[in-house]
Amino acid sequence: MDRRVDSRLDVRLPCYVGLPNNHARRLAGVTVNVSRSGMLVSWRRNGAAGELPAPGDVMTAEIELPASRSFGRRCMHCQVTVVRIREDDADAARVAFRVNRMQFRNYATGRFARGGLEDVLHRARLVM
């Protein structure tokens, strides 16, 4: 039974997920799909145990959007709740989030302002 309310877009964008008050420990991943009410994020744990959140955890997610002439570099800043987790293997996982709040922000000084997007995508093994 499909309970989706909003249509999903299959889109690969860099994403950083962390606890709302702890920006020092953020997980870098890549979106698999995004809708108005949720998103699926894939990331590699790189051997670090205990990095995965638990269902029900409230977190923040920043998704970098492609730059445009009109708006420059922007990101979607979201408050999300973990819905489910699927571990693909010992080092990779996919986490489904419900979006509680969403806000568009400037991202001029973000992690990818210097062109590091390809590095994150390669680490997540989503680009050949």
C-alpha positions, 0 to 999 in steps of 0.5 A: 500500500502506497501512502505517499501524499506528495510526489517524489523527485529522484535527485542526487544532491549533497546533504548534511544531517546532524542534531539541531544543537550539535553542528560539530557532528554532521553526517555527509550524504546524498539525497536519493529522492525528495518530496515536500513532506520527506526525503531519502538520504544515502551515506557511507559510515566509513567504518565509524560505528554508532553514527546512524540515528534512530527512528523518531530522532529529530535532526536538521538537514541542509541540502545544497541546491544547484546555483542559479543566476537569480538566487546564487548558491542556496540550500534547503534547511530542514528540520526532519524526523527519522522515519526508518533506516535501511542498512545496505551493508556494513558501511552504507545506509539509507535513512528516510526522513519526514520533513517537519519544517523547510526554509531556503537559505543562502549558501555562499560559504557552504562546504561546496562553494569551492567545488567539493561536490564531486568528492562527496558523491564519489565517497558515497559511490553515487558517481562513477 
